[in-house]
Amino acid sequence: MTQKISELIKGFNDYIGEEALKRETIRKMLVETFDKYGFEPAETPIIESEEFVRGDKSQEGDEAISDIYTLKDKGKRKLALRYEFTFQLKRLMKNQKLPYKRFQIGPVFRDEPVSANRFRQFTQCDADTVGASIKDQAEILAMLNEFLTRLGIKPVILFNNRRLLNEILDEAKIKEKDKMQVLREIDKYDKLSEEEVKKNLKKYNAEKILDWLKQGEDFFNKFESYKEIISLIEYCKLYNYKVLFSPTIIRGLSYYDGTVFEIKSDERKETIVGGGAYTFEGISSFGFGLGLERLSSLVEIKTRKPRILVISLDEDKMAINVARELRESNYSVTLFYGKPSKGLAYANSKNFDQVIFIGAQEVQEKKVKVKDLETGEEKLMTVKEIVKKNIIMQRIKNKEKSK
């Protein structure tokens, strides 16, 4: 009986070949950046108790929490797939010396409608500082600015402050039960017309707030929390990058209680990265989350290792030695055992740069036959000559310069 190959479930994806290599390169660059800024890695379970995933009642209206995947084990326990990493910090932060700086990269799950940029499983990349001041916030934003610039993205960092917004809502005498919904309506400012947003705010007698938010510094200066806005701008200047105060930036999750931010780019309207300040167990914290899928769709990775296919024509000992020497020189090498025609077909299908043939003649002459798959040129060379000339690497560098 032949087993039927399962089709992908909507909202889930396979990643292979160049896309998988690209994702892995971005992941490595992220880890390098996190490490440079003193963040340590963490790993947490994909499955938690449903109660822990949902959190306290203040989060029940959060869109992400309403979209969690639930399940039961054989013991009938109510479980859920993690929808993000931040709630798991409540457990990780216990008994940690502060500030506790951790990063995590891994899959998260949301049972939500699928679109071109929204999936039900995606790879989340988070970094958080537990025990964070305004100074720490500026450093995390500096880290993001550095990483995105390295990827070739020109980041535009927009930020606001939820404490400031709450002061403004109090000034407007908005009822406590309506505050979160008012913030959600304001958050739609970059998606809907101003008239539509005002119409929605009118239900809560809050339409005037939109006009207030468009006023200048004289208006905001009377609120105590505006000092945090000024302070963050000043500390960001010390890192030589710019942030823009944007009073309509809200961020959806209800646990944010201070600075909130979104990073966009000149080339793309959608948010690339978002995050903000929150309090766990009375400790001020700050962090962000970005999706690897969205990031990968934005960038072209311009560097890679030269890729060589070594074909052994019944000369396995020399083929293995050649592969080992090339790998020690940082080449990506695949060994192939079989006919030259099949080896060449494989090399072309997998976009190798060069093919090295090793047969009886190559063993006798202590040289290998090298075929350049771009030019078709063939040469007899020693491994040391291949490494010294480094033709492929030079070609890759030249292509990068011409872009």
ChimeraX attribute file (.defattr): number of C-alpha atoms within 10 A of each C-alpha:
attribute: neighborCount
match mode: 1-to-1
recipient: residues
	/A:1	3
	/A:2	4
	/A:3	5
	/A:4	6
	/A:5	6
	/A:6	6
	/A:7	6
	/A:8	9
	/A:9	8
	/A:10	12
	/A:11	19
	/A:12	13
	/A:13	12
	/A:14	7
	/A:15	10
	/A:16	10
	/A:17	9
	/A:18	11
	/A:19	13
	/A:20	12
	/A:21	14
	/A:22	20
	/A:23	20
	/A:24	14
	/A:25	16
	/A:26	19
	/A:27	17
	/A:28	12
	/A:29	15
	/A:30	20
	/A:31	18
	/A:32	13
	/A:33	16
	/A:34	23
	/A:35	14
	/A:36	11
	/A:37	13
	/A:38	12
	/A:39	19
	/A:40	15
	/A:41	14
	/A:42	13
	/A:43	13
	/A:44	15
	/A:45	9
	/A:46	15
	/A:47	16
	/A:48	17
	/A:49	16
	/A:50	19
	/A:51	11
	/A:52	14
	/A:53	21
	/A:54	21
	/A:55	12
	/A:56	10
	/A:57	7
	/A:58	12
	/A:59	15
	/A:60	14
	/A:61	14
	/A:62	15
	/A:63	14
	/A:64	18
	/A:65	19
	/A:66	14
	/A:67	15
	/A:68	22
	/A:69	18
	/A:70	16
	/A:71	14
	/A:72	12
	/A:73	8
	/A:74	5
	/A:75	6
	/A:76	8
	/A:77	11
	/A:78	13
	/A:79	18
	/A:80	21
	/A:81	21
	/A:82	27
	/A:83	25
	/A:84	22
	/A:85	25
	/A:86	19
	/A:87	16
	/A:88	16
	/A:89	15
	/A:90	13
	/A:91	10
	/A:92	15
	/A:93	20
	/A:94	10
	/A:95	8
	/A:96	10
	/A:97	10
	/A:98	12
	/A:99	17
	/A:100	19
	/A:101	24
	/A:102	22
	/A:103	23
	/A:104	21
	/A:105	22
	/A:106	16
	/A:107	19
	/A:108	21
	/A:109	23
	/A:110	23
	/A:111	18
	/A:112	16
	/A:113	11
	/A:114	13
	/A:115	10
	/A:116	7
	/A:117	11
	/A:118	16
	/A:119	20
	/A:120	22
	/A:121	17
	/A:122	20
	/A:123	20
	/A:124	20
	/A:125	22
	/A:126	22
	/A:127	25
	/A:128	27
	/A:129	23
	/A:130	26
	/A:131	19
	/A:132	22
	/A:133	15
	/A:134	20
	/A:135	13
	/A:136	20
	/A:137	22
	/A:138	21
	/A:139	16
	/A:140	22
	/A:141	22
	/A:142	21
	/A:143	18
	/A:144	20
	/A:145	20
	/A:146	16
	/A:147	19
	/A:148	19
	/A:149	12
	/A:150	11
	/A:151	17
	/A:152	13
	/A:153	20
	/A:154	16
	/A:155	23
	/A:156	18
	/A:157	22
	/A:158	19
	/A:159	26
	/A:160	24
	/A:161	25
	/A:162	24
	/A:163	19
	/A:164	22
	/A:165	24
	/A:166	19
	/A:167	16
	/A:168	17
	/A:169	19
	/A:170	13
	/A:171	11
	/A:172	15
	/A:173	12
	/A:174	16
	/A:175	14
	/A:176	10
	/A:177	8
	/A:178	13
	/A:179	17
	/A:180	18
	/A:181	14
	/A:182	23
	/A:183	21
	/A:184	18
	/A:185	19
	/A:186	25
	/A:187	18
	/A:188	16
	/A:189	18
	/A:190	13
	/A:191	9
	/A:192	13
	/A:193	11
	/A:194	14
	/A:195	11
	/A:196	14
	/A:197	20
	/A:198	21
	/A:199	15
	/A:200	17
	/A:201	21
	/A:202	13
	/A:203	11
	/A:204	14
	/A:205	16
	/A:206	22
	/A:207	19
	/A:208	12
	/A:209	18
	/A:210	17
	/A:211	9
	/A:212	14
	/A:213	16
	/A:214	12
	/A:215	11
	/A:216	9
	/A:217	9
	/A:218	8
	/A:219	12
	/A:220	18
	/A:221	12
	/A:222	11
	/A:223	15
	/A:224	11
	/A:225	19
	/A:226	19
	/A:227	13
	/A:228	17
	/A:229	19
	/A:230	12
	/A:231	13
	/A:232	20
	/A:233	18
	/A:234	15
	/A:235	19
	/A:236	20
	/A:237	13
	/A:238	12
	/A:239	14
	/A:240	8
	/A:241	17
	/A:242	18
	/A:243	20
	/A:244	13
	/A:245	16
	/A:246	17
	/A:247	21
	/A:248	22
	/A:249	24
	/A:250	27
	/A:251	20
	/A:252	17
	/A:253	20
	/A:254	18
	/A:255	17
	/A:256	20
	/A:257	19
	/A:258	24
	/A:259	24
	/A:260	25
	/A:261	27
	/A:262	22
	/A:263	23
	/A:264	19
	/A:265	16
	/A:266	9
	/A:267	10
	/A:268	10
	/A:269	10
	/A:270	13
	/A:271	15
	/A:272	21
	/A:273	21
	/A:274	19
	/A:275	25
	/A:276	26
	/A:277	25
	/A:278	23
	/A:279	16
	/A:280	15
	/A:281	8
	/A:282	8
	/A:283	13
	/A:284	17
	/A:285	25
	/A:286	25
	/A:287	25
	/A:288	23
	/A:289	22
	/A:290	19
	/A:291	21
	/A:292	21
	/A:293	16
	/A:294	18
	/A:295	17
	/A:296	19
	/A:297	11
	/A:298	16
	/A:299	14
	/A:300	12
	/A:301	15
	/A:302	14
	/A:303	13
	/A:304	14
	/A:305	13
	/A:306	19
	/A:307	20
	/A:308	26
	/A:309	24
	/A:310	25
	/A:311	28
	/A:312	23
	/A:313	17
	/A:314	14
	/A:315	16
	/A:316	16
	/A:317	11
	/A:318	18
	/A:319	23
	/A:320	15
	/A:321	12
	/A:322	22
	/A:323	22
	/A:324	13
	/A:325	15
	/A:326	17
	/A:327	14
	/A:328	10
	/A:329	12
	/A:330	12
	/A:331	20
	/A:332	16
	/A:333	21
	/A:334	16
	/A:335	17
	/A:336	22
	/A:337	15
	/A:338	12
	/A:339	12
	/A:340	17
	/A:341	9
	/A:342	12
	/A:343	21
	/A:344	21
	/A:345	10
	/A:346	14
	/A:347	22
	/A:348	14
	/A:349	9
	/A:350	13
	/A:351	14
	/A:352	20
	/A:353	21
	/A:354	26
	/A:355	26
	/A:356	27
	/A:357	24
	/A:358	25
	/A:359	18
	/A:360	13
	/A:361	12
	/A:362	18
	/A:363	14
	/A:364	9
	/A:365	11
	/A:366	14
	/A:367	19
	/A:368	25
	/A:369	18
	/A:370	23
	/A:371	20
	/A:372	17
	/A:373	17
	/A:374	12
	/A:375	9
	/A:376	9
	/A:377	10
	/A:378	14
	/A:379	12
	/A:380	17
	/A:381	16
	/A:382	17
	/A:383	17
	/A:384	14
	/A:385	11
	/A:386	15
	/A:387	16
	/A:388	10
	/A:389	10
	/A:390	13
	/A:391	14
	/A:392	20
	/A:393	18
	/A:394	12
	/A:395	12
	/A:396	16
	/A:397	13
	/A:398	11
	/A:399	12
	/A:400	12
	/A:401	9
	/A:402	6
	/A:403	6
